[in-house]
């Protein structure tokens, strides 16, 4: 029979002493010894046939004890955690053990618990939110986007305007020094939809094919390349072509090209429904944000520093990986913004993540919200649709990274809690 005692310490740490009865401990020792003996070759004995004392001498009694403890500890600790309702923040760490033949086994463990969540009221609350009423010209914008999708480009012999497409060579420099990756030949740019630095597209307006000129711009202060932040730059331009976008007429023929619509009116009805659905979705999101933010602001949690530090490291690693994927130098980004500023932002993000997670967990526990196998399947299917893949391929990718299942579980729990918050509270517009 297993006995235990718990000693609470500072910073949500607990010291747990687990006493395993002599028989269970000895059975584990003998079973482990036999398992080890069956997998080693000892001179003078057939494999698995060496006596116990020979095996002990060959591999060492301490190794057998440690592996025996490892074989029974998870089960024994799980019983204690369940009985005491321990909400663990980390895996328990064995600090000390006393394991002698003919005696009970004593294991001393240190574990860190999640902080207590003093949850604010989250049901039957009246919450204000900023209603999204849609854009007055939303239909016009959708139709214009459709026209652009089926538009054609025609070369014109005139100066460019802000709706044209231009083809040109460019070469950028700062203080006379060429910018790395800052030049190109026969580059095509839609002046109406430019993602170049501010002022670049405007500088191409009013020029004709064959012209050579210079555009003066200033890189934004938040530009991703540190040495270019706020720097004045010059771009030499050689303009080759100016193309005018020819839009098709809004008629039944265009509607048929756009999809399974016989008439323009049918297309407009479909767009109208899409816009209405989008508006409803946005308002549900705003309601969800409003109630959760209210609960977040009014909930008190004293998060221990060790928990924050671990999450800061996770945020840091995630940020570094994102920078790497975007071809950015992490250290340069830190140097440009300042170590203190970066560390403060990461700490704030870490605290926000921890608090969000603890609130979701607490509400889910209070409301007995369960995550079923079907929930995982539905979520994986949604991810597959998003990426144009199959559920099986997404599942196989997730198996390569087991932590992705924990992340998915958190997403599902968050979704279910948000649904509860939306259905359990009253909302009014500001």
LINBEL-V726123 format. One record per backbone hydrogen bond with DSSP energy under -1.0 kcal/mol. NH is the residue of the N-H (numbers start at 1). CO is the residue of the C=O. If there is no record, write none. Layout:
# LINBEL-V726123
((NH | CO) (NH | CO))
This chain:
# LINBEL-V726123
((3 | 19) (5 | 17) (7 | 15) (9 | 13) (13 | 10) (14 | 111) (15 | 7) (16 | 109) (17 | 5) (18 | 107) (19 | 3) (20 | 105) (25 | 21) (26 | 22) (27 | 23) (28 | 24) (29 | 25) (30 | 26) (31 | 27) (32 | 28) (33 | 29) (34 | 30) (35 | 31) (36 | 32) (37 | 33) (38 | 34) (39 | 36) (45 | 42) (49 | 46) (55 | 51) (56 | 52) (57 | 53) (58 | 54) (59 | 55) (60 | 56) (64 | 60) (65 | 61) (66 | 62) (67 | 63) (68 | 64) (69 | 65) (70 | 66) (71 | 67) (72 | 68) (73 | 69) (76 | 72) (77 | 73) (78 | 74) (79 | 75) (80 | 76) (81 | 77) (82 | 78) (83 | 79) (84 | 80) (86 | 81) (89 | 112) (90 | 112) (93 | 110) (95 | 108) (96 | 108) (98 | 106) (103 | 100) (105 | 20) (106 | 98) (107 | 18) (108 | 96) (109 | 16) (110 | 93) (111 | 14) (113 | 12) (114 | 87) (118 | 300) (119 | 117) (124 | 424) (127 | 426) (129 | 428) (138 | 135) (141 | 137) (142 | 138) (143 | 139) (144 | 140) (145 | 141) (146 | 142) (147 | 143) (148 | 144) (149 | 145) (150 | 146) (151 | 148) (152 | 246) (154 | 244) (156 | 242) (160 | 207) (164 | 161) (165 | 243) (166 | 189) (167 | 241) (168 | 187) (169 | 238) (170 | 184) (171 | 236) (172 | 182) (173 | 234) (174 | 177) (177 | 174) (179 | 172) (182 | 179) (184 | 170) (187 | 168) (189 | 166) (191 | 164) (193 | 190) (200 | 197) (203 | 199) (204 | 201) (205 | 202) (206 | 160) (210 | 239) (211 | 208) (213 | 237) (215 | 235) (217 | 233) (219 | 231) (223 | 220) (228 | 225) (229 | 226) (230 | 220) (231 | 228) (233 | 217) (234 | 173) (235 | 215) (236 | 171) (237 | 213) (238 | 169) (239 | 211) (240 | 167) (241 | 167) (243 | 165) (244 | 154) (246 | 152) (251 | 249) (255 | 251) (256 | 252) (257 | 253) (258 | 254) (261 | 259) (267 | 263) (268 | 264) (269 | 265) (270 | 266) (271 | 267) (272 | 268) (273 | 269) (274 | 270) (275 | 271) (276 | 272) (277 | 273) (278 | 274) (279 | 275) (280 | 276) (281 | 277) (282 | 278) (283 | 279) (284 | 280) (285 | 281) (286 | 282) (287 | 283) (288 | 284) (289 | 285) (290 | 286) (291 | 287) (292 | 288) (293 | 289) (294 | 290) (295 | 291) (296 | 292) (297 | 293) (298 | 294) (300 | 118) (303 | 301) (308 | 304) (309 | 305) (310 | 306) (311 | 307) (312 | 308) (313 | 309) (314 | 310) (315 | 311) (316 | 312) (317 | 313) (318 | 314) (319 | 315) (320 | 316) (321 | 317) (322 | 318) (323 | 319) (324 | 320) (325 | 321) (326 | 322) (327 | 324) (328 | 323) (333 | 329) (334 | 330) (335 | 331) (336 | 332) (337 | 333) (338 | 334) (342 | 338) (343 | 339) (344 | 340) (345 | 341) (346 | 342) (347 | 343) (348 | 344) (349 | 345) (350 | 346) (351 | 347) (352 | 348) (353 | 349) (354 | 350) (355 | 351) (356 | 352) (357 | 353) (358 | 354) (359 | 355) (360 | 356) (361 | 357) (362 | 358) (363 | 359) (364 | 360) (365 | 361) (366 | 362) (367 | 363) (368 | 365) (369 | 364) (376 | 372) (377 | 373) (378 | 374) (379 | 375) (380 | 376) (381 | 377) (382 | 378) (383 | 379) (384 | 380) (385 | 381) (386 | 382) (387 | 383) (389 | 384) (394 | 390) (395 | 391) (396 | 392) (397 | 393) (398 | 394) (399 | 395) (401 | 398) (404 | 401) (405 | 402) (407 | 403) (408 | 404) (409 | 405) (410 | 406) (411 | 407) (412 | 408) (413 | 409) (414 | 410) (415 | 411) (416 | 412) (417 | 413) (418 | 414) (419 | 415) (420 | 416) (421 | 417) (422 | 418) (423 | 419) (424 | 420) (426 | 125) (428 | 127) (430 | 129))
